[in-house]
Each structure stands twice: as structure tokens, then as C-alpha cells.
């Protein structure tokens, strides 16, 4: 096996990964060989490539007014789907709270002021609202990372899942991708460990399938998955009205969106790309796109995504082998240098590659953009201070009657 791996690395010009193998114990050698054997080398294909976009056009949303006019019908449809066990929820919780000055999983961050109130607790409370409304438990699949899996499991168990049924909580671990330096070389995190990083929130379904969770979906005849990020403490999860609207629309997917606060807001917006649903990032938009308006005065590119999507499992299974684009980010990554010394860089030194959940929307034939009230469903906790911060989230929680 060692010789086969060595030959493969030689062909890829990555033999430096075995530079220190003779210094390792037999157990460490086997572990390194096994890791290399299972690495996704596709990141090397991305070195030096640039992302290209298709033809972008506006995609219009189902507005708050339209939703309100049909609220009872949509809600009844969604409640029925939940009662029949057709809906599951997927919490993307692989991230750490580094930007909050917190070295644990972001979901463990205490956002309370006068009492303890954890981000995980906020989200579960929101999901419990639907359990009370429908009288049915919703299977909750929690995606962790290799880095935070143990902490997350132990934390939720310690807090008795904040009142959620532990029988309906299923964990799975996000897959990893190797990091690449500026010379196109894979990196060592230690002499016997290749440097890797979580593969981004777009890898959630592939990670779920490869972890064996697909059998649970099939056995329980779950048809829809509501996917959401850990950092929005106000979002409504498995929202019956949202689910009902998507089912009623006969579309393959749905995305909760908020109207932009102003044209310059730094948020990805729903659009059509080459005739299919997509998301265009704020930095990809031209000044003309940013300012473009419809005859009624609303922005043409008006609806920002909040990473709360609804996908039909049947369609996800049909695209499971589709290759999502890899997005690279230039980061400070601790590594072993050519002299075997651990380096703690002060400046970005390498690329980590991620898939994004928004790219899964592009693989759908259609998507219902479903508008929600910003002040009632969008309180992201991304920064320690300033915009989308702990402070702004606390203000929004209190404004919505949450005791913090």
C-alpha cells in the first residue's frame, strides 16, 4: 500500500507528504497512509482556476403580502406534511465561534444577558414551537465537524437537548478537504497528518449520505429536508407555512429570503443564472445590477438569502454525484515547513476550499423564493461587535419577546 501511495503522490508532485514518514511509529505511518489514501485530491484541479458565472437575471419572490393572503392554506399543507413524518431538519453546526472570540462550537456560545441562553438553545426553542403546533417530533440531523463533534455532542447531552427528544436527534460529521499552499502543494499539519479543513456547508448532503444517515431518511419516509445555519438565532425551522408554500407551488426547492435593507447591503441575492435558480454574491454584482429597479420602485435584485433552504430528498439523491464548485479562501493555516518546524503564520499563507449550500440551489430545476420579515427571522451572529453581531442579535431577540 505504501508503494502505491508513493507512486500516486509522485504523479501528483506531492511526495513531500511522506518526507517524515521514517520518523513515525508504525501506527502513525499507517494512519498517515490511510489518510492520504482517502484524500480528495480534486482541490489540486482548482489551483489557478477562476469561477465563471452565466447570464444573470432577476428572480422574483413570493412576497409577504402573497404569503399572508394564503397563510392558512399553506400552513395546513405544511402541518399535514410534518404530521405525516415527511419533513426533517438539518442544522449546519460545523463551525467554531472564533470570530466571536470563542474557541468552542459556535452553537455553544452564550448569547444571554441576564441568564444563560445558548445559540443551540435558541434554535431548539424555535423548533419546539413547531413540535407544539403540530404535535409531532421533527427528526433533527446535526452536522458537526471533526474539530467540534465531541464538544457538540457532550454539550447537548449535558443540557438534555434543551427539551428536544434525544431519539429524534441524529449527528453526522462533515467531510474534510486538504488545504493547499500558494505553490499548489498539499500541507502537513504535523509530520504524520495532512492538513485538512471542513468542506463547507455545500457538502452537507454528501456528508450525510456517506455517514449512513440516508437509511434513516428512507426508513422514516422523509421527503423534505429543511437546511439551516447555526448562526441565525431567530430563524423559524420546519416552518409549516414555508413548507406548505413550497409543496403547493410544486417546486423542487425553497429558499427563505429577506428584502435588502438598502441597495449596497453585502448579501447574496436570489437570481436566475442561465434560466435556473441561483444566488449572486454582492461582490459579483455590477453597479447597474445593484441599482436596477422595477416599475414599482423595488430593487430588481432585492431578495437576500439567509441560508434556510427546503430540498426534496428525491432530487438530492439524483444529484448526489454532481460536482459542486469549490470556492477558495486565503487563510492563515498552521503547518509544518520544509524543515519540519511548526509554523504559525501571521498572514494568510494557504487556501482552504469549500462547497456552498447555495450551489445546491443551482442544481434544482426551480426554487421558490419565500420572503420573511427581516426583524422577525433574521438575527445572524457572525461578529463580536458591529453589524450582524452578538449585540444586534440580542436586540432582535428582545424585540421579539425572547427573555435573555
Phi, psi and omega in degrees: 000319181301318181294321179296315179297318181299319179295318180297316179296325179297317179295329181269000183059046182228029184294344179299342179295339180257012186302324186252015188297330181289343179274354185265155173289168180299320179297316180294323178297313180297322180294318179295314180300317180296319179296314180297320180301328184259006180292147173268101183279003182297340179299333180292335178289342185269348183299123178083358180271155177239143180287138178243139180253154176273199180282121185260133175224161178294150172235125186267150186257158166287116189280166177305320181296314179297319180296316182297323181293335182241018190303314183297315181296314179298317182296318180299318179296315180294317178300317180297318179298320180292316179298328179277003176075023184271356188238132171237163179237143181235114179266119179272097189237034183279350186274156174264165181267032186305316183289349177263004184072031187230122188264027178237176176307139184303324181298341179275356182294135180270109182265001181291160178246304181262354178205169175288130175212103185272155179301315176304319181297317178302314183294316180293322176302319180295322179289325178296331176302320181286324176300317179293323182291322187257340184074020182226138174283138179256122177305127182246111179263124184248116177271119176253183174241168176303325183289324189241008184302309184296314180301318182295312180299313183295321180296312182292324177294318179301323182263019177052037177055025178052038175091358179277154179290115181297335178293342182251018176246122182233125181264148168211155188256134179293141178285164183246155172234145179292150176270156185227132180279180186290350177260009179079021181256138171293160189239158175255128175279336174203174185298336181240019183221124175283137180289127177225166177216156179306145189276016175088163186289347177287345181272010187297318185285321177298320178294320179298314182295314184289344178274355179094003184287340181304326179298323179296318179298316182292314182298327182265002177055041176284132184251335184229144174235125175264112185259133183212155183271159185285340194264004178256099190285349181257354189293145176270129186249140184050042182295114184303322181294317178298311180300315181296322180295319180293314179299315181296328181285346183062031177264162184281338185205169177217154179221125174286136181224159174236146175295138182298142179292326176199164184304329186271002183303133184276081182215145175287139183240150176295143179203179168252133176237114185053038175084359180245155181298142182200181176229131176251129181285155183301325183282350178267350185275138176282161176305325179294319178294319182299320185265350185300137181230157176275169180305331180275002176097348179286152178296139178293321176253080195252341193250110181274140179279151181238016182057059172219099187240155174238124181237145175274124185300322179305318180286324177298320180295329181284343181245013186301330181267359179292140182272118176279146177296146177263129179256130184259145177231132181275117189228163170275115185234120178296137184200172174266130180272184185294346178261006180080016181259137178289129181249132176244090189293144175272339181234158177307136184228355185199170181251137167250146185246138183224147165264154183239141180301328181298333179288339176289332177298323182296339182272359177268151178292326181205167182207130176275113173279119190242111185284136174235161180285121183308310186289348181253341185225009183224096178225071183289144178246084184255330186233159179289320179221168175085216183290141178051050187245180175303316182295314182293324178294320178298317179299317181290324176299313180295321180295337178261015173080015179275128180282115180241000000 
